[in-house]
Structures are given as C-alpha cells and as structure tokens.
C-alpha cells in the first residue's frame, strides 16, 4: 500500500515505472483535497524483482521516489 498527500486541491496521478521510464502500473488518477492522506493498493507480485520509480504527478509538479522489489 502506498500513502500520499497533496499540498493543493486538484487532480493527482500515481504511477509505477521501470527504470527505462515505461509505466508498469497506474495506481491512482483522481481529484484530491489538500492535506488529506490517500492510500493506493499496489500488488507487486506480477513484477520482477528490481528497482522501480514511483511518480506522483499533479500536473504542474512531479515527485519521483525509488522503490526496490525483492522476491
């Protein structure tokens, strides 16, 4: 499960990408309210072990973090 929060009201998307930038999972794409914690389920069982990027995009701003999936 991935938790996230926006600093402003608006549309937010959450995606998982492999290291080449290919989107492997679209987890969230909806309107959000500032200061509210949202949670998205992420089933990594279909992905091979490795390093992936989590991208949180609000249109004008994008945050990227890395995660490692180990099996």
N, C-alpha and C positions, 0 to 999 in steps of 0.2 A: 504494500500500500504506500502511495506517495502522497504526502500532505504538502499543501502550498497555500499561499495567501497573496492577494494583490493589494497594492498600496492605493489603487484608484478603482472606481467603478468602471466597468467596461467589459469587452469580450476578451477571453483568455483561452489560449490553447496550450496543451501539454502533449509533447511527443517524445518518443524514444527513437534515437538514431544510432546506426552503427558508426564505426569510425570513418567510413567513407562519406557520411552525410546522408545516407539512404534512410528514410523513415521506416522503421520496423514496427511501430505501434503508435496509433493515435489514441490517447487516453482521455482527453478532455477537450471540448470546444464549446464554450457556452458563456453567457453573461455572468459576471461575478460582482459582488459588492466589496468595497474596500474594507479591510480588517477582518473579514470572515475567513476562517480556515476551511478549505475544501480538501477532500480526500478522493483519490482515484485508485482503484484496484489495478494491479499490474501483475499479470501471470507471465513470469519469465521462463516457464518450463518449455516453451516452444523455441526459445532462442539458444544458440550455442554459447558456451562459456566464453567470456571475453569482456572487454571494456566497451561501454556504450555511453552515449551522451543523452542527458535529459534536458530538453529545451522547453522553457516556459516563455510563451510569446504573448505580448499584449498589444501587438500592432506597432506601437512606437518604440517599444522596449523589449529586449530579448535577454533572458538569462540562461546560461548553459552550465550544467554541472556534469561531472562524470560519475558513472557507477560501474562496479565490476560485478559480473555474474559468474559465480563459481558453481561447478557441479561435481 
